[in-house]
Each structure stands twice: as structure tokens, then as C-alpha cells.
Amino acid sequence: MDAHHIYSLPIWFDVIATVLWATSGAFFAARQGFDITGITFFSILACTGGGIIRDGIFLNNGPAAILTSPMYIVLPLIISGLVWLAGERIAPLAASNTFTSVIDAVGTGGFALYGLQLALLAKVSLPGALLVGVLNGVGGALLRDVVANRLPQFVEPGVLYGIAALTSCLAFLGLVGLLHVPATPAALVAIVIMVAIRMVAIHFDLQTKPVPWLDPKASETAA
């Protein structure tokens, strides 16, 4: 597949994903009772974690995007300030599982597709590009949970998360590579698929399960 042929996603995909993940990070910190410093820190971490993993570990193509583009610092600073100032007026939104799931899904899909195409441009193999795309999508939440001393949602049994990101990347590649759909509408469809998977999973409580033949509690007791 010609990476240059499909690399035509406009920058606003990255901007919207950054805004959404910065908002998600700020809401997360606010729910934990952190002050403005904590809210700002988690807002920046949530919207740049995927890019840090992508650029610093996998593509190694120079400084991470957070250091080369001011928007990755300016946008979360603005959003953190708005969340702090709004206070109780946005509490229902911050506490809404449906709202936060939607913005996480849209942001994850946008980052996943953007990372996928950057990896293809760097001449990474298709499986490798899919790995980079998924980690670019979930990396912010991954680092957020690690710093907050929580088991990352990405690896926990539960509502579909990493699987949904992978599905959106595969859908995008199928639409562009097999059906020759232009990149932008293909990406929008892939993001809609990502959101639909998350919403259906939440509504019907569709969850991944731990290994059926191993009871973690029994293992802990035996140890």
C-alpha cells in the first residue's frame, strides 16, 4: 500500500483528537480532586502520551510532537483553565460515563488513524503500523493510568477499548486500500465505527473476559 497515497488526513483530525483527550485528562484529574496543577498535568499527559510513545519509542524521528508543536501545550493549558474555572457547572459532564466515553472514543480514533499513517510514511510494516496506530490512540490513557498508579484500562478485562481502536484502523485501511474511498471520509467512517463499538459495548455490557481457566484470586491465594 502506498503510504503517500493515503496520507492526506487534514491537521484538524489531530487538533480535534488533542482537544478531546486534553478534556478527558482534565476531567479525570478533576474527578480525583486534584488542583489546577494536577488538572493541567493530566490534561497534557492524556493528549500527548500517544505521541510520546509513537515518536520516542517506535518511529524515533526526532523530538516528540509535544516539543515541536505548541498546540500540544497551549490547547491543554486553555482547556485546564476552563475546566478549573467552570467548576461545578461542568460536574455533570465530567461525571457522565456516556459523555466521557464518546469523547475518549472519538479522540482515540483520531489519534489511532493519525499514528497509523505516520507509521506508514516512515515505511513501517503494515502490522507494525497497526501497532503504532493503536498505541498512538490509547497511549494517553495508558500513561495517565500508570502515573495515577492504576492498572491501565487498555490491558484490563472490560469494555472494548484496544480492540475498538484496532478495528477502526483496519476499517480505515479497508476503505482506502480496497474500496478506494478518499482518506478523510474513510477516517470519519472509521471513527464512527470506533464510537459505535464503544457505545454498543457499554449499552449491552459487552466486555472482554480474563483467561477462563485461571482464577486470579485463587492464584493470589496460592502464592
N, C-alpha and C positions, 0 to 999 in steps of 0.2 A: 504494500500500500504506500502511495506517495504521500509522505507527511506534508510536503509543501502544498499539495493539492487540498488537503483538509484543514490546514492551519489558517483558518480565516475567521475564527471567532473574534468578535469585537471586544475591545477592552472592557466594555461595560459588564460583561459576564464576570470578570474578575472584580470589578468595583462593587457590583451588587452582592456577590458572594462575601466580599470583605465586610461590607456594611452589615449583612445578616449575621455573620459569625462574630463580629465585634459586638453586636447587640446581644447575641446569645451568651457570649462571655461575660458581658456586663450584668445581664440578668442573673447568671449563675452566681457571680460574686455577691450581688445584692441579696440573693436568697440566703447566702451563707452569713450575712450580716457584716460584710467587710466594709471598710471605709472607702473614701474616694481613691486612695492609692491602690487598694486591692481591686476595686472595680476596674480601674484603668489597666492594671497589670493583666488581669484575666481577659479583659477585652482585647488587648494587644496580642496576648498569647493565643487566644482562640482563633483570631483571624490571620495569624501568621505562622502558626505551628506547622501546618501542612507545607507551606512554602519553605520553611526552615529545613524540614526533613527532606523535601524534594531537592532543594538546591545544595544543601550542605552534605547530604549523605549519598544520594543517588546520582544526580546529574553533575554535581561538582563543577558547575560552570561559572565560578566566580562568587562574589558575595551574595548572600541570600537576598531575596527581593525586599525584605524589610529594611535593608541598608541602602538599597539603590533607588527605591521609590518612596517619596514622602507620604504617599496616601496611606501606607500601612501603619503609620504612626498618627498622622493627622486625623484620619477618619475615626479610629477608636478613641482618640482623645476627645473629639467632639461628642461622640455617642456616650462615652462615660460621663461627661459633664451633663448631658441632657438627662441621662438616667438618674444621676445623683440629684439634680435639681427637681426632676419630676416627682421623685419620692413616691408617696402613697398613691399618687394619681395613676401610676402605671403598674401598681402592685398586682391588679387582676391579670394584666397581660404577662407579667413576669412569672406569675404562679400558674398560668394556664398551660397544661401539658399539650393541648392541641396546638396552641399558637407557637410555643417553643419548638414543637416537633416539626411544624411546617417550615419555620424559618431555618431550622437546622437542616431539613431535607433539601430545601432549595439551595442553601449555601453549600452543602456537601456536594450536591450535584454539579453546581457551577465550578467549584474548585477541582472536583474529580476530572471533569472534562478538560479544563484548562491544563491541569497537570498531565493528563494523557497526551495532549497534543504537544506540549513542551518536550515530553519524553520522546515522542515520535520524531520531532525535529532534531533531537540530539542523537538520532539513529539508534535508539534503544530497541531491542527486540519487542515484538508485539506483546508477549506475556510480561516482559519487564515493564513495558509502557502501561499495561493494565495495573500492575502492582504500584507503580508510581502514581497513577491516577487515583486509585483507591486510597492510598496513604495521603496523597495531597488533599483528598476530600475529608478524611477522618482525622488527619494529623492534629488539627487544632483541638478537637475534643480529647484526643489521646494524651497530648501534653498537658492539657487542662486538668484531666483526671489524675495524672501522675503527680503533678505539682500539688494538687489538693489532697494527695495521699488517699486516693480512691482507686479501686480496681477499674481500669479503663472499660468503658461501656462497649468499646469495639471488640473486646475479647470475651466479654461475659455472655452467658446464655441469656436470651431475652428477645425483645422486639428487634426485628430485622434491621440491621444497620450497615455493616460492611457488605453484606450480600446485596443490599439495595444499591449501594454505590457501585459495586461491580456490575450489576445488571444494567445500570444507566450507562456505564462506559461501553458495555457490549452492545446495547441498543444503539448508541451513537455510531459505533463502528459499523454495525449492520446497515443502518440507514444511509450512511455516507458511502461505505465501500461497496455494498451490494445493490442498494436501490438508487444510489447516486443523488440522494437528497442533499441540497446545499447545507453547509456546516451549521449555519445559525438556526434554521428551523429544525434541523436534526437534533441540535443541542437542546432546544426548547422542548421538543418531544421527549428526549431522554430525561430531562429534569422533571417533566410532568410524570413520567413513569416512576422516577425516584420518589416523588411526593406521594403518588398513588400507592406504591408499595408500602411506604411507611404508614399512611393513613389507614389502609386496609388492615395492615398488621395490628395497629393499635385498636381499631374498631372491633376486630374479631379476635383480638388477643392471640395473634399468631406469633409464636416465639420459638427461637431455637432452643434446643434442649442439651443438657450435659450428656456425656457418654453414658448410655443406658446401663452398661454392665459394671460401672464403677460408682459407688456411693461415696462422694467426697467426705461426708460426715463420718462414715464408717472407717475411711482411710485415716482421718484425723484421730479417731479413737484408737485405732490400731497402732498408730505412731506414738 
